[in-house]
């Protein structure tokens, strides 16, 4: 998503026109909705409050702000103040356009020309918001921060941004910095309202921003607007409105909109968010739910319908994670050279250097059927590399492939240990029964491997001393477990999900000792029969809920 004014460089060293610009204007009714949500409304005495637009562009937000401030001053018999509004843009043409639009708005509101000209000049300044030495404390920060990819920002400029904004890590786009600076400028109980791409809520580069919010601010409202015409031009932006507050977390409203959402629906939506009448609302243009609080931590924020997010939040409050319930989640061995370390040949090396290896195809049907692969294992049971002098056949085989093995990063890092696999082999894991999960699948696919095999790195596994793995497998086969993964996991083209350890660990489960014998048997039977619907019904009973809302 680009902003109504894409921000760029603004110093003498890096001219503003050195970055690609594309201007996208926010529709007026969306601007009004954001101002309503943060509470910048003319029925309040706005003259004593401060509002900032950090990326003002041609003034879409500023025109609405000016109208509301003027109406408030008339209502409360106050004078317009130069300190009431602050706006920034690094492009001179946008600054001039915004000033003209403010001046015209004030003239329409009945203010004299000199006052209009002076205030327009004082309210809007040319500069880079991300690089200000300090920000005036604000009651409100609103706008449409720029969405410019890292590749489109000159390296010196990006280095300045990163030094100033610790949340701009990895490949973060610069709008992440606008969130950080806007939040830090808020007065106690101040509110930030942005419409922006929502990628940071789930991508790795948004981790530090999510941490900043989780530890210091509150999520008041999240409105997903992927299918809504929020801008004057059509853009593939995946926008969302976020309202964040400089205060302790309380309830949070989550809204998923449809393409039917238009101006006539916005008042009803805002009214529901501001009320406390119900915990959910169904509307032709949106679905909404009120959560008791927001999701904690730095991990990705979940996706899904408001009703499903509300359920996941409830389950997260009531039940432990898999690991808290006594389940270990891990990934199989990575070698860096499968063509050398993975084989079906039994005569290549000494017999005790062949470790039976479970592969994705072995779990394809849901019943474990070993296809005969082995790992050529260079590790002892104590976790040390074997002495090749003790294994002449292993030495001969590895020496034949030494050139290829030494090209791996791990071998360059540890040149004396050139024949190691990337991961060590945990000898104690082989004999343990395991639930196996292929990395990429449309649906969660737990398969029981009864012990004797070591998982390949395309398989994730679970082991436990506290769970009957068939009972646990029933829960994990259910659509409830699928719901947790769908909420957090990366979805590939065609709808394929990544069932990686970081997402599997987000699944909440009942305590195994508190399940009744009937529920335990129903879960185990559904798992043995690969009965997803039966597993889901038994899991609903185990969790104490009646149904699973749609995604």
N, C-alpha and C positions, 0 to 999 in steps of 0.2 A: 504494500500500500504506500503510495506517495502521499505527501501531505498536501494540504491546500497550497502550501508553499514548500517545496523541497529545500531543506536547509543545506547550505554548503559552506565552503571556506569563506572567512571574512577578514583575514589579516592581510597585511601588505605583502607578506612572503608568499601567500597562496591566494591568488585572486578568486573572487566568487564565481567567475565564469569558467573556472578550471574543472568544474564537476558537472556531470550530466544532470540536466533539470527536466522534470516533467511535472506539470502542475495539475492537481486534481482538487476540485472544489467541493467542500462538504455542503450537502443540501441544507437549506435553512431550517427545515423542521427537525433535522437531526441535531443541528446546533442548539435549537430551543430545548430539545429533550435533554441534552447534556447539561445545559444551564439549569433546567428544572431539577435534575437529579442531584446536582451539587448544592442546590439551594440558593442560586443567584437569581432571585425573583424580585420583581418591583414592589411587592407587598412588604419587603424588608427595607430597613434603612441602610442602603448600600453605600452611602457617601463615606461612611467610616470604615468600610471594608476594602481590601485590596485584592484585585484579580489580575492574573498574568496570563497572557497568551504567548508561549515561547516560540511559536512558528506561525506568525500571523498571516503570511501570504498577502492576498488582496483584501483581507479583512472580513471574511465570512463570519467568524466569531465576533470580531470587534464591532461590527454593525449591530448585532443583536445585543451585545454587552452594553453598547452606548445607549441604545433605546431603553433598556431596562434601568440603567443608572439614571437617565434623564427622568423617566417616569417616577422613580423612587424619590429623586430630589424634589420633584414637584409635589409629591404626596406628603413628604415630611418637611417641606419648606427648607431645603438645604441647598447650598451652593455646590456646583461641580468642583471637584478637587483634582489638581494635577497628580496627586498621589493615588487616586482610585484605580487607575488602569496602567499597566505596563505591558508593552508588546515589543517583540523583537522579530527582525528578519534580516538576513544578510544581503539580500538583493535590494539595491537602491530603488529599482522600479516598483517592487512590491511595497516598500516603505512609503513611497509617494502615493501609490494607489490607495493604500490603507488610510493614509492621512486624508486624502480627498473624500473617501467614503465616510469617514468619521465626521468630517466637516459638513458634508451634505446631510448626514443624519441629524446632527445637532441643529442645523438650520431648519430642517423639517420639524424638529421638536420645539422650535420657537426660541432658540438661543441666538444671541447676536453673532455677527460674523467674526469679530475680533476674538471673542471667547472661543468660538468653534475652531478658528485657525490656531490659536495659542495652545489649546488643549490637544488638538490633533498632533501638533508638533511635539508636545511633551509626552504624550502617551505612547507614541510609536518611535522607536529608535532603530537605527541600523546597527547590527551586531550579531555575534554568534552566541546564542544563549548557553551553549555547552561550555564556553570558554570564559564566561564572566568570572571576575575575581570573587564576587559574592553576589547573592541574590537578595533583593528586598523581601523580607518575610511576607508571605501571601496567605490570605484566607482561602483563595481559590486559584488553582492552576488548571487551565482548560485549553483544549485545542486538538489539532490533528497533526501529531509530530511526524516528521519526515521519515520516509522509508526509502533509504538509499543503500544499496548493497555495498559491502566492503570494497568490492572491486572498483566502484565508481568514485571512491574517495582517495585523493592523493595520499601516499604513504606518510609524508610529514604531518598532514592534517590528522590522519587517523592516530598517529602516535601521540599527538597532543590530546586528542579525545580520550585515549586509553589512560594517559597519565592523570587526567582530570576525573575520569569516571571509572571506578574500579569494577562496576558491573559489566563493562564492555569487554568481555572476555571472548576468546576463540574467534568465531566468525560472526560475531554479533553485528547487526545492522545498527545504524546510529540512533534509531528511535529508542533503543535501550537506554542510552545516555540521557535522553529527554525525560524518561520516567525517573531516573535517579535524581537528576537535578531538580525536577519539579517536585518530587516528594521531599527532598531535603529543604526546599524553600517553604514548605507549609508551616504555618503557625500551628500550635496545639489545636486539635479538632478541625484543622483546615482540610479541604477536600481537593483532590485531583480528579478531573474528568477528561479522559482522552478517548478518541476513536482512532484505532490503530490496528495494524496486523496483529493477530493473536499467536503468531509462531513462538514468541518468547515464553509463552505459558507452558510449552511442551518441549521445545528444543533444548539441547545441551547448553547453547550459548545464553539461554535465559536463566540458568541456574543461580547465578549471583544476584540477579534482580529478584527472583522468587525468594531467595534467602533474605534480601534486604526487606522485602515486604513482610514476610513471615515473622521476622524478628522485631520489626519496628512500626508496622502500619497495619491497617485493617482493610480487608476487601469488603466493601459495602455492596457493590452491584457489578455483575458481569452479564452483558447482553451480547450474545453471539449473533452476528448479522451477515453471515456468509452469503445469503441469497437476497439480501435487501439492496435496493438501489439507494445507497447512502450518499453517493457522490453524484455530481453533475454529469460526469462521464463514466462509462462502463470501465471498471478495472477489476482484474482478478486479484483481489487483495486479502480475502478472508478476514474482514474487519470484525472487531468487537469493541463495544463500549465498556470501559472499566472505570469504576468510581472507587477511589482509594482514599482512606482517611488517616490522618495523623492522630491515632487514638488506639486503644485496645480493641481487639477483635470482638465483635458481637455477632448478631445474625448477618447473613449474607444472602442477597437475592440473586438467583441465577435464572436467566431467560434465554430461551432458544427461539429465534424468530423464523418465520417463513417469508417467502418472497411477497406474500400478501400484505406485509406490514407497510403501512403508509402513514402519512401525517395524521389522518383522522383517528388512528389507533393509538398514537403516542400518548395522548392525555390519559387514556384509560390505563395504559401500561405504567406510566409514572405514578398515577394515583394508587395502583395496587402496590407498587414498590414502597411507596411512602406510608402506606397503611399497615396495620398489623392484624387485619381481619381474618386472613386465612393463610395456610402454609403452602398452598398451590393454587394455580389458576390455569384453566384451559380457555383458549381464545382462538378464533379463526386465524389470527395472524401471529400468535405466539403461545408458548407454553412456559410457565414460570413456577418456580419453587423457592421456598425460603428455608435456608439451612440454618441450624442453630449456631454454627460457626464455620470458618473456612478451613480448608485442608492445610495442615502444618508441614513444615520442612522445606527442603530445597528441591525435592523431586518434582517431576512434571505434574502440572495440574490436570485433573481428569477431564475427559470429554464424555458427552452423552446428553440425553434429555435431562431437563431439570428434575423430573421425578426420579430418574435413575441415579443422578448425582446425590439427591437427598437420601435415597436408600443406601448408597455406598457410604455416605457420611455417617448414617445411623449405624451401619454394620461396623464401620471403623471405630466408632465410639464403644461398641458393645463387645467386640471380639478381638482376640490377639492376631498378630500376623502369623504366617506359617512358622517362621523361625522362633517366635515367642512361644509357640505351642509345641516346640520340640522337633521341628523339621529343619534339616540342613539342605540348602539349595546350592547347587554348584553346576559347573560346566565340565565337559569331558576334556581329554587331553588334546592340546594343539601341538603339532610337531614341527610345522614350518616346512615340511617336505613329506607329505603323505605318500607320494609315489615311491619313496624310499623306506619309510617307517611302517607303512601299512601294506600287508601282504596276505595272500592266501597260501603261500608256499610254506611247507612244513620243514623243508630240508635246507633252508638258506642259512640258518644260524642254529646255535645250540637250543635244545628243546626248552630249557628253563628261561630262555630269552624271548620266548613267544608268549605274549599275553593275549588271551581271547578278547576281542574288541567288539563292542556293540556299535552298530552303525544305524543311521536313520532308516535305511531300508529294512532293518531287522524289526522295527516297530511299526511298519507301514500298516498292518492290518489291525493293530490293537492287541494282538497276541505276539509275544516275542518269539521270533523264529530266526535263529542265528544263521547267517550266510557264510560263516567260515573265515572271517577276517581276523588277523592277528596284528598286534602292535609289536614291532621289534623293539624290545624294551631295554634301554641302556641303564636303568636305575636299579639299585639294590632295594631291599625291603626297608632299609634304614634311610632311604632318600638320598643316597650318594650315587655318583656314577660308578659303574662297574670298572674294574681294571681290565683293559682289553687284553692284557697278557694272559688272563685267566680264561679267555674265550677266543680261541684262534679263528673259528669260523665267523664269529661276530666281527672280529678285527678285520678279517679279509673282506667281508661284505661292506663294512663301513669305509675302509680304505678305498675300495673300488668307487665309492660315491663321495669321496672326501671333497672333491672340487665343488660339487653342488651343495654339499652340506656347509661348507665354509662360506658360501655366498649369502647365507642367511644372516639377518641382523643379529640374532642371538649368538651366533658363532663369532661374529666380528666383535661383539661385546665381550665374549668370554673365549678368546682364541684357544686356550688350553683345554677347553671343554667343548670343542667343536662338534662332537658327536651327540650332544645332549638334544633332547626335544625341548620345545619352547617351555612347556609345563613339566614339572616333575610328576611322577606317577605316585599317587598315594596308595601304597600297597594294601592298606586296610580296607580300601573301598571295594576292591574286586569281589570279595566274597559276600558282601552285604546285598540283600534284596533292595531293589531300586525302582522308583517310578521314573520313567524316561519320557522326555518331551522334545520332539523335533523342534528345531529353531523356528522354522517357517511353516505355518499351516493356516488354513481358513478358520479352523476351530481347535480348541484345546484338545490335546490327544495324549492323555497319560497312558503309558503302557508299563505293565509290571515285568521286570526282569528279576528272576528269583535269586540271583547271585551267581558269581563265577565269571563275570564279564566286566571289562572296563569300558566306560563310555568314550566315544569319539567326540571331538570338539563341536560337532554339529548337533550334539544332544545335550540337553540340560537334564539334571537328575535331582531327585529328592530321596533322602534316606532319613529314617527316624527310629529311635528306640522306644518311643511312646505311642506311636500310631500303628494300628493294623493298616498296612499299605493298601489293602483292598477297600477298606472303609474310606481312607483318605482319597484313594483313587476315585471313589464314587462322588465325593464332593468336588474333586477337580475335573471330573467328566461333565459336571452339571453346567447349566447355563449361568448359574451364579458365579462360578469361577471364571467362566468366559467373560462375564460382565466386568469383573475387575480388570482383566487383561485388556479388554476393548477400551476401557476408560483411560488407560495409561500407555498402551503399547504403540509403537510406530506401525502404521498400516501401509503396506506396500501396494503397488499397482495390482488391481484385480481383487483387492480386499484382503490379501494375505497379511496375517499378523506375525509379528516377531515375538515368540514366546521365550524371551531372554530372562535370565535370572532376576534382573532388576525389576521386571514386571511381575514375574511369578511371586516375588517376595511381597508384592503389594496386596496379595490375596489374604483376606481375613477368614479365619475358620473358627468354629466352635471348639471348646476344650474337649479333647477326646474322651476324658473320663466322665463328662456330663451328658454324653449321648446315650439314649435309651437303647436297650438291646434290639428293639424292633427297628429303630432308625439305623443302627449299625448294620443289621442284616440287610435292610433294604438298600443301603448304599453299596454294600459289598456285592450284593446280587446284581444290581444295576451295572456296576463296574465290570463284573465277570461277563455279563451279557452285552456289554457296550450299548446299554439302553440310556441314551442321553435324557429322554423325557422322564424315565423312571428315576434316574439320578437327580434330576432337577426337582422332582416332587419330594423326594426324600431329603434333599438339601434344604428346600424351603421349610420343611418340618424341623430340621436340625437347627436352622437359624431362627426359627420362630416367626416367620413372615408368611404372608398369604400368597403373594405373587411377585413377579419380577417385571417392573415397568419396561416398556419398549426402549430401545436405544435412541 
